[in-house]
């Protein structure tokens, strides 16, 4: 339909991702050679961590200078079936970096740290010198291990104790069974991708999968039932979208209701007013297209018009899940109710999600609730 050609994209200052101090990466080290230099417990911990990732860790430390922790580590096998620990009863030298994927050093002073850093860089190897930020190209964060689910937390070196506290909280929120669900997801992923094309049906399957993974322990025969559900979703059916009119309340992201956050994380398209804050939009699904309401009709004043409703309805009829994000509480304003009625007259299913009223006890209650449960919500993503 011409009304959809083309869909405007968000060109406002409200970026999809706020400023990042560092880029988080998850790097496979299976069967990769890694150099660890130093005989301390800190070096031993890094070596154990790297071998648990499947790396072949070459430890350079004189046995006479090695800590008890390092000596104990040398006698044990790596946790990962592909991991190896190879001890060299010698100090590091320039030749140890050849073919290495990473280099970790525990150096006694700045002179040795600088030498280790320069030697690794000359060999083209990313390097980290423990507790010497000036000689670190990358950092180690605090880790929550539910492998293959791995959560890493970084404060860019500013407050390691805070990272540890965050890790402890996440540990309590992630059920132990999540690792088993993740393993099942690995096994069925190719079958899902083969049966369901990218889009609504595939996302619905994975959203239901994720919801189940936070509620239940996988029982015997779960894969058979998942495949049956996959078959039902793979059956062609008319695209049916919907519109959810969501109230952003007074504008504080912490005052969004749980229902509002869920709607934002499930949206294909988000149409929002100028007053909506970047913090609120940060909670939305990353892949969702964002459109300022004034962009629907560049000549419009920014207020909802019949033409705007027609464009929103066209998006829903094309199978999109549309969130109309408004400040305040759409249930309590004539504009929100009129917009819902206008869409319903066009044959679109509409849901109104109330926003918190800032002038009563709702605000404190919502703030407490969202702090307790927001971090348990899976970030929606197309799989």
N, C-alpha and C positions, 0 to 999 in steps of 0.2 A: 504494500500500500504506500502511496506517496508520502503519507504522514510519517512513515518510518524511515524515509530515505533522505539523508543518512541520520542515524541516531547521533545526537551531539554527545561529545565526551566532556568530562569535567576538565575545564582549563583554569579553574580558580586556584588560589593559593593553598587550598585545602588538600595537601598531598596525601596519597594513599599510605605512604610510610613516613613516619616522622624521622628526624635525624638519628642516625646510628653511630655510636662511638666506634664500633668495630663491626665487621661483617661476620656473622656466624656461619661456619661451614662444617659439614660432616664429611670427613675425608676417609675413604677406605684405605686401610694399611695392610690388608691381607697379603701375606708373602712379600711385603716390601721391606727393604733393608733400612733399619733405623740405627743411628749412632747415639749412645748415651755415655757420657764421660763423667767420671767422678765416683767416689766410693761411699758417699753419704747415704743416709736413709732417704733423703729427698730424691736422690738419683735412683735409688732402688724402687721407690714408689712410681716414678715416671716410667721406669723400665717395665714394671709389672703391669701398669696401665696400658702401655703400648703393646706388650705381648698379648694382653687380653683382647686387643683389637686384631690379632692375627699377624702382627709384624714379626720379622726376624730381627731381634734386638741384639746389637753388638755392644757389649758393656766393656768399656776401657777403664780399668782401675786396678792398681796393684793390690794383690790379696792382702799384703801387710798393712795397707791403708784402708781396707774396706770395712764398713760397719757390719755389725752382726746381722742387721736386716738385709744387707746386700748379700752376705755370705749365705744366709738362709734361702734367699730368692734363687741363687745360683743352683741350689740343690733340688729345687722344685720344678715341675713342668708348668708350662704356660696354661692358663685357663682355656684359651682358644685352641682348637685342634690344629690350626695352622701356625700358631705362635711358637716362636723359639727364642731361647735366651743363650747367647754365645758369649762366654766370658773371655776377655783377653787380659792376662796378667801383665798389663803394661799401661803406661800413660797414653793419652791420645797424641796423635801427630797429624801433620797435614794430609797424609795418605789415607786416613781412615774414612774420609768423606766420599770417596769415589763410589758412585752408584747408590748413594743413600737418598731416601725420600725425605727424611727429617734428621736434624741433629739437636740433641739436648745436652747441655753442659752444666755441671755444678762446679763453678770455679771459685777458688778461695779469694781472689782479689780482682780488682778492676783490670789490671794488666793482663792476667790470664784470660779474663772474660773477653776483653777486646781482641786478643789473639785468636781465641776460639771462634768468636763471631766473624772475624775477617776471613779466617781459613774456610769456614763453612760457606760464607758468601762467595768467596773466590771459586769454590767448587760448585756453586749454583744450588746450594742446599738450604732450604728454609731452616732458621735456627732460633732456638730459645735458650737463654742462659738463666737458670733458675734464680729467682729473687733479684734479677738485675734488669729492670724494664728497659734501660737504654740499649740493651743488647738482645732484645726480643722482637722478632718479626711476627710472632703469634703468641697467643696466651692459652693457658689451660683454665677452663671454668670449673665450677662445681657441677657434679654429674649426678643425675638420677638414672639408675640403670634398671630398665625393664626390657632389656634387649630382646627383639630388635627395636623396641621403643627406647630411645635415648634422649634425655632432656639435659641440656647444658645451660648453665647460668653464668653470666659474666657481668661484672661491674666495672670493666675496663681498668682493673687494678685499684680502683678507688676505695673499695670497702669489701675485702674478701669475707669478713665476718657476716656482712649482709647477704652475700651470695650463699653462704652456708645456711643461714637462717631460711632463705627462700627455698633452698634445696630440701630442708627438713619439712617445710610445709607442703611442698609438692609431693614428697614421699608419702605423706599421709593421705593425699587426695587421689593418687593414682592406685587403683586396686591392683594387687599382685597378678590377677588373672589377665590384665591388659597385655602382658607379654604373650600369652597363649592366643589371644585374639589377633594380635599382630602377626604371629606365625601363620595362623589360618589365612589372614589377608594375603600374605606372601604366596601361599599355595594356590589361592583361587584367583589372584589378580589377572592372570593371563586369560583365564576362562571368562571372567567378567568383561574384560576389554574386548574379547572376541565377539561376545553376544550383544553387548550394549555399546552403541556409539556414544562419543562424548556429548553430554547434554543432560537434560532433566532426568531421564530414566536412570542413567548411570549414577548420577549424584544422589538420587533418591535411594538407590540400593546401598550406597556407602554410608549415607546418613543413618539409615535404619541399622546397618551393621555397627556403626559407632555407638548409637544409642544403646544397642544390646550389650556392647562390650563394657559399658560403664555400669550395667545393672546385673549381669549374670556371669556365671562361670561357664565356659563352653562345655556342653554335655556331649555324650556320645551321639553320633549321627548328625551333628550340627551342620557339617558341610553338605550333607544330602538335602537338608531343609533349606539351606542358603541357595543351593542350585535350583531348587523348586521355585523359590521366590524370584530368582534370576530369570527363569523361564517365563513367569507371569509378566515380569516387567519388559521382557523382550518382545512380547506380543504387541503388534502395532495397535495404537489407539489414538483417537484425536487428541491433539495438544490442548491441554486445559491449564490456563494460568489463573492467577488470582492477584488481587491487590490487597495489601495490608496497610492501612493508614496508621502510622505509629507516632505517638506523642513523645517528644524528646524532653518534656517537662521544662524545668527552668534552664536547661542547657548544660548542667553538670553531668558528665558521663557516668559518674558513680550513682546518679539518681535515676538512671534508666531502669525500668522494670526488667525482670528476667525474661518475660515474654517479648519485650521489645528487643533485647539483645539476640534472642533466638531468631526473631524475624530478620534482623539485619544480617545475621550469619547465614541465612538460607536464601537471601535475595539474589536474583539475577540482575535486576535494575533497581537503583535507588534514586528517587527524585526528591530533592530536598530544597528547603528554603535557605536564603542567604544567612539567616540567623543561626543555623545549625553549626555547632562548633566542630573543629577538627578532632577533638577528643572523642566526640560521639561517633563521627565517621570512622575513626580508627578501629572501632569495634565491629565494623561491617566486614563481610566476606571480601577478601582481596580481589577476587575475580569479578565482582559485581560492577557493572557500568554505572557511573555516577553522573547524574544530570541535574543541574540547577533548574528549578521550575521556570525561571525566566528564559532558559535556553530552549524550552519546548516551542515557544513562539518568541523570537527575538524582539518583536515589537510590543510584547505584552508588558504590563506594568509590574508583573511579579505576582499578581493575585490570580487564583484559580479562575479559569474561564471555561466555557463549554468546549472550546477547541482543545484546551489542555486535557480535559476529561476524555475526549475522543482519542487523543494520542496515547494516553495511559491505557484506555480500553483496548486499543489496537495491540499494544505490547502484551497485555494479558491474553488476548485471543490468539496471539502467536505462541502461547505456551510459556511466557515469562512469568516468573514470580516477582511482582513489583512491590516495592516498599515506598510508600509516599510518606516521607519523614517531615513532620511539622513540629514547630516549637509548641510548648504548652500541652494541653490535653484536648485532643480532637473530639472526645466524647462530650466535652463541656462547652464546645464552641459551635456556633451555627455554621461556620465555614467548614469545619470538619464533617459535620453531619450532612450538610448540603453536598459536599464532594462525594461522600459515600452514596447518597441517594442518586446523584447524577450517574455514577458508575453502575449502580444496580439497574437503573433504567436502560443502560446499554447492554445489560445481560452479563455483567461481570460480578463474580463472587467477591465480596468485600468484607474484611474484618477490621474492626476498630480496636486499637491497642491504646489504652489510656496512658497518659503521662502523669507523672507525680506532681501533686500540688505542692509548691515550695512553701506555702504559708500555713501548713499544718503538720501534724505528726507523720504524714506519709513520707516526708523527705528523710527523716531520721531512720524510719523503718526500712525504707528502700536502700539507703546507703549501707546499713548494716547487712541486709540480705545480699546485696550485690558483691560486697567484699568477701562474704563467706562462700558464695557459690559461683561467682563469675569465672574463677580459674578452673572450675571443673567442666566448663563448657568446651567441647571440642571445636576448634576452629574449622569452619566448613571450607572444604576445598574440593574442586572437581578432581576425580581420581581416574 
